[in-house]
Structure formats: structure tokens, C-alpha cells
Amino acid sequence: MITTPTVLVLSVGASYPYGFPTAKGLKELICEQFSSTRAPASQLLSCLNPEGSEYAPEEFSTFRDAFLKSGQPSVDAFYSAGQNSSV
């Protein structure tokens, strides 16, 4: 039994056996789901606010394109590298 306050730092792969994607898998999923402004994920997220969304489908597509072309292996690496400045 752990009696001292403890923090466990796990890699992204630790959740893979439970059905969560790896960093590479998450990148592939994001790039697939936001492949165009008409992609279902882009449309869904832009329609979540019934009063009018603060995000347009084009913004998701812009993010996806920048992320895909960045060469970064994960969302975390993409943001850490500062490659999100135009997004």
C-alpha cells in the first residue's frame, strides 16, 4: 500500500490496452475525422452551440492541415513546438 502522496506519470501507451489510441493513432484519427469542412466531426463541433458556434468548420480543417504537415508525432508535440501559432 502506498502511504506517501505519489504521482504516477504514464506514457500514452499505458492506456492502449483499455481501448484508447496511441499518440500516432490519435493523430491519424484527428486527421481522418477532420479531413474536410464537410467531415461529420467538423460539422458536429461547429453546431454544438445552438446560438451559433464560435468555431467554423474551416478552423478545424486549418488545424488538421497544420497538424498533418507539421511532422510532429502527437498533438502534445505539435503544441509544444509552437506550430499552432497560425491555428
DSSP file (Angstrom, degrees, kcal/mol; ACC not computed):
  #  RESIDUE AA STRUCTURE BP1 BP2  ACC     N-H-->O    O-->H-N    N-H-->O    O-->H-N    TCO  KAPPA ALPHA  PHI   PSI    X-CA   Y-CA   Z-CA
    1    1 A M              0   0    0      0, 0.0     2,-0.6     0, 0.0     0, 0.0   0.000 360.0 360.0 360.0 137.0    0.0    0.0    0.0
    2    2 A I        +     0   0    0      1,-0.1     4,-0.1     4,-0.0     0, 0.0  -0.743 360.0 170.7 -85.3 121.7    1.3    3.5   -0.9
    3    3 A T        +     0   0    0     -2,-0.6    -1,-0.1     2,-0.1     3,-0.0   0.553  57.1  73.4-107.7 -12.1    1.3    5.7    2.2
    4    4 A T  S    S-     0   0    0      1,-0.0     2,-0.0     0, 0.0    -2,-0.0  -0.839  99.1 -95.2-102.5 138.9    3.1    8.7    0.8
    5    5 A P        -     0   0    0      0, 0.0     2,-0.4     0, 0.0    -2,-0.1  -0.327  56.2-173.4 -52.1 127.5    1.5   11.1   -1.7
    6    6 A T        -     0   0    0     -4,-0.1     2,-0.5     2,-0.0    -4,-0.0  -0.971  23.2-155.1-134.4 140.5    2.6    9.7   -5.0
    7    7 A V        -     0   0    0     -2,-0.4     2,-0.5     2,-0.0     0, 0.0  -0.970  11.3-155.7-114.7 128.7    2.3   10.9   -8.6
    8    8 A L        -     0   0    0     -2,-0.5     2,-0.6     2,-0.0    -2,-0.0  -0.910   2.3-160.8-103.9 127.3    2.4    8.3  -11.4
    9    9 A V        -     0   0    0     -2,-0.5     2,-0.3     0, 0.0    -2,-0.0  -0.934  15.9-176.0-109.2 114.3    3.5    9.5  -14.8
   10   10 A L        -     0   0    0     -2,-0.6     2,-0.1     1,-0.0     5,-0.0  -0.830  23.0-120.0-112.5 147.6    2.4    7.1  -17.5
   11   11 A S    >   -     0   0    0     -2,-0.3     3,-1.9     1,-0.1     4,-0.4  -0.362  35.4-102.0 -77.8 165.6    3.1    7.2  -21.2
   12   12 A V  G >  S+     0   0    0      1,-0.3     3,-1.2     2,-0.2     4,-0.4   0.804 119.4  66.0 -58.8 -29.6    0.3    7.4  -23.7
   13   13 A G  G >  S+     0   0    0      1,-0.2     3,-0.8     2,-0.2    -1,-0.3   0.688  82.2  77.2 -67.5 -17.5    0.8    3.7  -24.4
   14   14 A A  G <  S+     0   0    0     -3,-1.9    -1,-0.2     1,-0.2    -2,-0.2   0.795  97.3  44.6 -64.4 -27.6   -0.3    2.8  -20.9
   15   15 A S  G X >S+     0   0    0     -3,-1.2     3,-1.6    -4,-0.4     5,-1.5   0.548  88.2  91.6 -92.7  -8.1   -4.0    3.4  -21.8
   16   16 A Y  G X 5S+     0   0    0     -3,-0.8     3,-2.1    -4,-0.4    -1,-0.2   0.882  79.5  57.7 -56.5 -43.5   -3.8    1.5  -25.1
   17   17 A P  G 3 5S+     0   0    0      0, 0.0    -1,-0.3     0, 0.0    -2,-0.1   0.693 102.8  57.9 -62.5 -14.7   -4.8   -1.9  -23.6
   18   18 A Y  G < 5S-     0   0    0     -3,-1.6    -2,-0.2     2,-0.1    -3,-0.1   0.261 128.4 -93.5 -99.3  11.4   -8.0   -0.2  -22.4
   19   19 A G  T < 5S+     0   0    0     -3,-2.1    -3,-0.2     1,-0.3    -4,-0.1   0.483  83.5 129.6  96.0   3.1   -9.1    0.9  -25.9
   20   20 A F      < -     0   0    0     -5,-1.5    -1,-0.3     1,-0.1    -2,-0.1  -0.658  60.0-108.4 -89.2 149.2   -7.6    4.4  -26.1
   21   21 A P        -     0   0    0      0, 0.0    -6,-0.1     0, 0.0    -1,-0.1  -0.325  24.7-118.2 -74.8 156.8   -5.4    5.3  -29.1
   22   22 A T     >  -     0   0    0      1,-0.1     4,-2.7    -6,-0.1     5,-0.2  -0.290  41.7 -93.9 -75.1 173.8   -1.7    5.8  -29.0
   23   23 A A  H  > S+     0   0    0      1,-0.2     4,-2.1     2,-0.2    52,-0.2   0.919 130.6  47.3 -57.9 -43.8   -0.3    9.2  -29.9
   24   24 A K  H  > S+     0   0    0      1,-0.2     4,-2.3     2,-0.2    -1,-0.2   0.915 111.9  50.0 -64.1 -43.1    0.1    8.0  -33.5
   25   25 A G  H  > S+     0   0    0      1,-0.2     4,-2.3     2,-0.2    -2,-0.2   0.876 109.4  51.1 -64.3 -37.8   -3.4    6.6  -33.5
   26   26 A L  H  X S+     0   0    0     -4,-2.7     4,-2.7     2,-0.2     5,-0.2   0.902 109.2  50.8 -66.8 -40.5   -4.8    9.8  -32.2
   27   27 A K  H  X S+     0   0    0     -4,-2.1     4,-2.6    46,-0.3     5,-0.2   0.934 111.6  47.8 -61.0 -45.2   -3.1   11.9  -34.8
   28   28 A E  H  X S+     0   0    0     -4,-2.3     4,-2.0     1,-0.2    -2,-0.2   0.902 112.3  49.8 -62.3 -41.0   -4.5    9.5  -37.5
   29   29 A L  H  X S+     0   0    0     -4,-2.3     4,-3.0     2,-0.2     5,-0.2   0.929 111.8  47.2 -64.4 -46.3   -8.0    9.8  -36.0
   30   30 A I  H  X S+     0   0    0     -4,-2.7     4,-1.8     1,-0.2    -2,-0.2   0.936 113.6  48.0 -60.3 -47.2   -7.9   13.6  -35.9
   31   31 A C  H  < S+     0   0    0     -4,-2.6    -1,-0.2    -5,-0.2    -2,-0.2   0.838 116.1  44.5 -66.1 -32.5   -6.6   13.9  -39.4
   32   32 A E  H >< S+     0   0    0     -4,-2.0     3,-1.2    -5,-0.2    -2,-0.2   0.927 113.8  47.7 -74.8 -47.0   -9.2   11.4  -40.7
   33   33 A Q  H 3< S+     0   0    0     -4,-3.0     8,-0.7     1,-0.3     9,-0.6   0.744 118.9  39.6 -70.3 -23.6  -12.2   12.9  -38.8
   34   34 A F  T 3< S+     0   0    0     -4,-1.8    -1,-0.3    -5,-0.2    30,-0.2  -0.148  74.7 130.2-115.4  37.6  -11.4   16.5  -39.8
   35   35 A S  S <  S+     0   0    0     -3,-1.2     2,-0.3    29,-0.1    -1,-0.1   0.703  77.8   1.9 -67.9 -21.1  -10.4   15.7  -43.4
   36   36 A S  S >  S-     0   0    0     -3,-0.2     3,-1.2    -4,-0.1     6,-0.3  -0.963  77.9-100.2-155.4 170.0  -12.7   18.4  -44.8
   37   37 A T  T 3  S+     0   0    0     -2,-0.3    21,-0.1     1,-0.3    22,-0.1   0.707 123.6  52.7 -69.1 -17.4  -15.1   21.1  -43.8
   38   38 A R  T 3  S+     0   0    0      4,-0.1    -1,-0.3    19,-0.1    -3,-0.0   0.455  79.9 121.6 -95.0  -1.6  -17.9   18.7  -44.6
   39   39 A A  S <> S-     0   0    0     -3,-1.2     4,-2.2     1,-0.1     3,-0.4  -0.345  74.6-118.7 -61.1 141.5  -16.5   15.9  -42.5
   40   40 A P  H  > S+     0   0    0      0, 0.0     4,-2.7     0, 0.0     5,-0.2   0.846 112.3  53.2 -52.9 -39.1  -19.0   14.8  -39.8
   41   41 A A  H  > S+     0   0    0     -8,-0.7     4,-2.4     2,-0.2     5,-0.2   0.912 109.4  48.5 -65.4 -41.3  -16.7   15.8  -36.9
   42   42 A S  H  > S+     0   0    0     -9,-0.6     4,-1.7    -3,-0.4    -1,-0.2   0.922 114.4  45.8 -63.2 -44.3  -16.2   19.3  -38.3
   43   43 A Q  H  X S+     0   0    0     -4,-2.2     4,-0.8     2,-0.2    -2,-0.2   0.913 112.5  50.6 -65.6 -43.4  -19.9   19.8  -38.7
   44   44 A L  H >< S+     0   0    0     -4,-2.7     3,-1.0    -5,-0.2     4,-0.4   0.944 111.7  46.0 -61.5 -49.8  -20.8   18.4  -35.3
   45   45 A L  H >< S+     0   0    0     -4,-2.4     3,-0.7     1,-0.3     4,-0.3   0.829 110.9  52.8 -66.3 -31.2  -18.4   20.5  -33.4
   46   46 A S  H 3< S+     0   0    0     -4,-1.7     7,-0.5    -5,-0.2    -1,-0.3   0.652 111.9  47.2 -77.5 -13.2  -19.4   23.7  -35.3
   47   47 A C  T << S+     0   0    0     -3,-1.0    -1,-0.2    -4,-0.8    -2,-0.2   0.357  80.6  97.5-107.6   4.4  -23.1   23.0  -34.4
   48   48 A L  S <  S+     0   0    0     -3,-0.7    -1,-0.1    -4,-0.4    -2,-0.1   0.824  73.9  66.9 -65.1 -31.5  -22.7   22.2  -30.7
   49   49 A N  S >  S-     0   0    0     -4,-0.3     3,-2.1    -3,-0.2    -1,-0.1  -0.811  70.8-160.6 -93.2 108.7  -23.7   25.8  -29.7
   50   50 A P  T 3  S+     0   0    0      0, 0.0    -1,-0.2     0, 0.0     3,-0.1   0.733  90.0  59.7 -63.9 -20.9  -27.4   26.3  -30.7
   51   51 A E  T 3  S-     0   0    0      1,-0.3     2,-0.1    -3,-0.1    -3,-0.0   0.521 133.4 -66.1 -81.3  -5.0  -26.9   30.0  -30.5
   52   52 A G    <   -     0   0    0     -3,-2.1    -1,-0.3    -5,-0.1    -5,-0.1   0.030  58.7 -96.0 119.9 128.2  -24.3   29.9  -33.2
   53   53 A S        -     0   0    0     -7,-0.5    -7,-0.1     1,-0.1    -6,-0.1  -0.350  10.5-145.3 -75.3 149.2  -20.9   28.3  -32.9
   54   54 A E  S    S+     0   0    0     -2,-0.1     2,-0.4     1,-0.0    -1,-0.1   0.539  88.3  62.8 -84.2  -6.4  -17.7   30.1  -32.1
   55   55 A Y  S    S-     0   0    0    -10,-0.2    -2,-0.1    -9,-0.1    -1,-0.0  -0.958  70.7-151.8-122.7 136.4  -15.9   27.8  -34.4
   56   56 A A    >>  -     0   0    0     -2,-0.4     3,-1.7     1,-0.1     4,-1.0  -0.764  30.4-114.9-100.3 150.4  -16.4   27.3  -38.1
   57   57 A P  H 3> S+     0   0    0      0, 0.0     4,-2.0     0, 0.0     3,-0.2   0.810 115.1  65.2 -52.4 -30.5  -15.6   24.0  -39.9
   58   58 A E  H 3> S+     0   0    0      1,-0.2     4,-2.4     2,-0.2     5,-0.1   0.834  95.5  57.3 -62.7 -31.8  -12.8   25.8  -41.8
   59   59 A E  H <> S+     0   0    0     -3,-1.7     4,-2.3     2,-0.2    -1,-0.2   0.883 106.3  48.0 -68.3 -37.3  -11.0   26.3  -38.5
   60   60 A F  H  X S+     0   0    0     -4,-1.0     4,-2.6    -3,-0.2    -2,-0.2   0.901 112.3  49.6 -67.5 -40.2  -11.0   22.5  -37.8
   61   61 A S  H  X S+     0   0    0     -4,-2.0     4,-2.5     2,-0.2    -2,-0.2   0.888 110.0  51.0 -65.2 -39.3   -9.7   21.9  -41.3
   62   62 A T  H  X S+     0   0    0     -4,-2.4     4,-2.3     2,-0.2    -2,-0.2   0.918 111.5  47.6 -63.6 -44.7   -7.0   24.5  -40.9
   63   63 A F  H  X S+     0   0    0     -4,-2.3     4,-2.8     2,-0.2     5,-0.2   0.943 111.9  50.2 -60.3 -48.3   -5.9   22.9  -37.6
   64   64 A R  H  X S+     0   0    0     -4,-2.6     4,-2.9     1,-0.2     5,-0.2   0.911 110.9  48.6 -58.3 -45.5   -5.9   19.4  -39.2
   65   65 A D  H  X S+     0   0    0     -4,-2.5     4,-2.3     2,-0.2    -1,-0.2   0.921 113.4  46.6 -62.7 -44.3   -3.8   20.6  -42.2
   66   66 A A  H  X S+     0   0    0     -4,-2.3     4,-0.9     2,-0.2    -2,-0.2   0.915 115.2  46.6 -64.3 -42.5   -1.2   22.3  -40.0
   67   67 A F  H >X S+     0   0    0     -4,-2.8     3,-0.5     2,-0.2     4,-0.5   0.927 113.2  48.8 -64.4 -46.2   -1.0   19.3  -37.7
   68   68 A L  H >< S+     0   0    0     -4,-2.9     3,-0.6     1,-0.2    -2,-0.2   0.902 116.0  42.4 -61.3 -43.0   -0.7   16.9  -40.6
   69   69 A K  H 3< S+     0   0    0     -4,-2.3    -1,-0.2    -5,-0.2    -2,-0.2   0.575  95.5  82.2 -81.5  -9.7    2.0   18.9  -42.3
   70   70 A S  H << S-     0   0    0     -4,-0.9    -1,-0.2    -3,-0.5    -2,-0.2   0.762  87.2-137.4 -69.4 -25.5    3.9   19.6  -39.1
   71   71 A G    <<  +     0   0    0     -3,-0.6    -1,-0.1    -4,-0.5    -3,-0.1   0.469  56.6 139.8  78.8   0.1    5.7   16.3  -39.0
   72   72 A Q        -     0   0    0     -5,-0.4    -1,-0.3     1,-0.1    -2,-0.1  -0.561  52.5-141.5 -79.2 142.3    5.0   16.1  -35.3
   73   73 A P  S    S+     0   0    0      0, 0.0     2,-0.3     0, 0.0   -46,-0.3   0.624  76.4  19.5 -80.9 -12.3    4.1   12.7  -33.9
   74   74 A S  S  > S-     0   0    0      1,-0.1     4,-2.1   -48,-0.1     5,-0.1  -0.962  75.8-109.1-151.6 165.3    1.4   13.9  -31.5
   75   75 A V  H  > S+     0   0    0     -2,-0.3     4,-2.5     2,-0.2     5,-0.2   0.906 119.3  53.7 -62.1 -42.2   -0.9   16.7  -30.5
   76   76 A D  H  > S+     0   0    0      1,-0.2     4,-2.8     2,-0.2     5,-0.2   0.928 109.8  46.1 -59.5 -46.4    1.3   17.4  -27.5
   77   77 A A  H  > S+     0   0    0      2,-0.2     4,-2.1     1,-0.2     6,-0.2   0.887 110.7  54.7 -64.1 -38.7    4.5   17.7  -29.6
   78   78 A F  H  <>S+     0   0    0     -4,-2.1     5,-1.7     1,-0.2     6,-0.3   0.938 114.1  39.2 -60.0 -49.0    2.6   19.9  -32.1
   79   79 A Y  H ><5S+     0   0    0     -4,-2.5     3,-1.3     1,-0.2     5,-0.2   0.884 113.9  54.3 -71.3 -37.6    1.6   22.4  -29.4
   80   80 A S  H 3<5S+     0   0    0     -4,-2.8    -1,-0.2     1,-0.3    -2,-0.2   0.843 104.8  55.1 -63.3 -33.0    4.9   22.2  -27.6
   81   81 A A  T 3<5S-     0   0    0     -4,-2.1    -1,-0.3    -5,-0.2    -2,-0.2   0.543 111.9-122.6 -78.0  -6.6    6.7   23.0  -30.8
   82   82 A G  T X 5S+     0   0    0     -3,-1.3     3,-1.1    -4,-0.3    -3,-0.2   0.697  70.7 134.9  75.1  17.8    4.6   26.2  -31.1
   83   83 A Q  T 3 < +     0   0    0     -5,-1.7     3,-0.3     1,-0.3    -4,-0.2   0.408  56.9  73.1 -82.0   5.3    3.4   25.1  -34.5
   84   84 A N  T >   +     0   0    0     -6,-0.3     3,-1.8    -5,-0.2    -1,-0.3   0.354  62.4 104.1 -96.1   4.9   -0.1   26.0  -33.5
   85   85 A S  T <  S+     0   0    0     -3,-1.1    -1,-0.2     1,-0.3    -2,-0.1   0.793  83.9  45.0 -61.8 -28.7    0.5   29.8  -33.8
   86   86 A S  T 3         0   0    0     -3,-0.3    -1,-0.3     1,-0.2    -2,-0.1   0.465 360.0 360.0 -92.0  -0.4   -1.3   30.1  -37.1
   87   87 A V    <         0   0    0     -3,-1.8    -2,-0.2   -24,-0.1    -1,-0.2   0.402 360.0 360.0-105.4 360.0   -4.2   27.9  -35.8
